[in-house]
Amino acid sequence: MGEKGIVLGHKVSKGSIKVDRAKLETISQLLPLNSVKSICRFLEHVGHLFSVFYPMLTSVANILPYR
């Protein structure tokens, strides 16, 4: 494993997790969803990402202590 990297828009290193400012700027410049078609496209992308990352998230969630 490397010393640092970017995971889901966060800069992760051995000692910290920080938000990637470039991602925030890009997201803030996106146009609002103003039609049913644009909302459907957005939800398709979210659904795809969820299906790709869901198995990984469940494996990580199983080791996190919830209290």
Summary of the structure (lengths in Angstrom):
residues: 67
radius of gyration: 15.6
end to end distance: 28.5
largest distance: 43.0
contacts: 105
relative contact order: 0.08
helix: 54%
strand: 16%
